[in-house]
């Protein structure tokens, strides 16, 4: 029986490695969903921008260029494939929010009285983190 219990025990290194891999997978799935939702939402917005630029008297593609600028900015926030150049610009990414949520869940779950208090703690840490950058 004792040998069976030893087989069940997982060392901290294996556990943290497993968590890191699982976290990376879950975070990639979240990013893929956010990216897909953004792309789906941009389909009609792109059409509207095209029509607005087409209806304007100038040859300037003002709305289209704004859409492209917003799309590039949202790429930085989603940071789907962890581009190093995105980190140099220090835009707020989904990774940053995930780090904060994970830290709050690890440290503050026992101290919190309810879910609303956890949500407020996460909001406060997100605001604090993003106003510093």
N, C-alpha and C positions, 0 to 999 in steps of 0.2 A: 504494500500500500504506500509506503514512504517513497519508493522509486517512482510510482505513478504520480505522486504529488510533485516531484521534482520536474517531471516532464511538462506539467501544466504551467509552472512558473516561467514567466517571460522576463528576460533581463531588460534593464532600462534602455540599453543601446538598441536592442531589437525592437522594443516598443516604440521608441522615438523615431527610429528609421521607418517603421511601419506607418506611424502617424504622419511623418513628413511626406511619404509617398502618397498616402491616402488624401492628405490635405492638398497636395499638388493636383491630384486628379479631380477632387471636388472643386477646387478653385478654377481649374481649366474649364470644367463643365459650366460653372457660373459665368465665366468670361465668354464662353461660346454662346450661351443663351443671351447675355446682354448684347453681344455683337450681332446676333441674329435679329433680336428685337429692334435694335437700332437700324440695321439694314432694311428690315421690313417697313419700318416707319419712314425711312428716307425715300422709298419708292414713290409715294405720292408727293412728298415734299420736293423731290427732284423735278417731277413733272410740273408742279406749280411754279417753281423757280424758272424753269424753261419758258413757261407761258408768260410769266411776268416780264422776263427779259425780252421775249419776242414782241410783247405788246408795247414795250417802251420805245421811244423815238430814237434813242441812241444805239450805237453798236456795242456799247458797254454791257458786259455780262455781270452786272452788279449782284443780282440775287444768286446766280450760279456760283460766283466766286465766294460769296458769303457761305453758301452751302458747303463748298469744298473746304473752306477754312474751318468751319464747324466740324466737318467730318474728320479732318486731320487732328483737331483738338480732342475729339471723342476717342480717337485711336490711342492717344496718349493716356487718357483716363482708363480705358479698358486694358491697355497694355497686354494684349492677348498672348504674345510670345516673348514677353519680358525683354524688350529691346533695351540695350544699354543706353542708347541715345535718348530714350524717353526718360530714363532715370537722371540723366545729366540736366535735363530741363526742370526736374523736380515738380512735375505736375502730380496732382493727387490721383492715385490709381486704385483700382479694385484691390490690389495687393495690400495697399496701406490700410484700407478699411477692414480687410480680412484680418490683418495683424492686430488691429485694435479690438475687433470683436473676439478673436481668439484669446487675447490677453485678458479682456474683461471676463470672459467665461472661465478662464483658468483661475483668476485671482478673486473675483468679486461675487461669484455664485453663492458661496457660503454666507457672505455678509449681507446679501440682498434679501429683502423680505418678500419681494414679488417680482414678477417679470417686468412690470412698468419701471421699477427702480433700475433694473439692468439696462433697459432701453435708454433711460435717461443718462446713465453712466456712459454708455456707448456714444450717445449724441454729444455729451460734454467732451469726451476724449477726442472725438472726431473734430469738433470745433476747435479745440485747443491745438491739436496737431496741425490742422490746416491753416490756422491763422499764424502759426510760427513760420511756415515756409514762405 
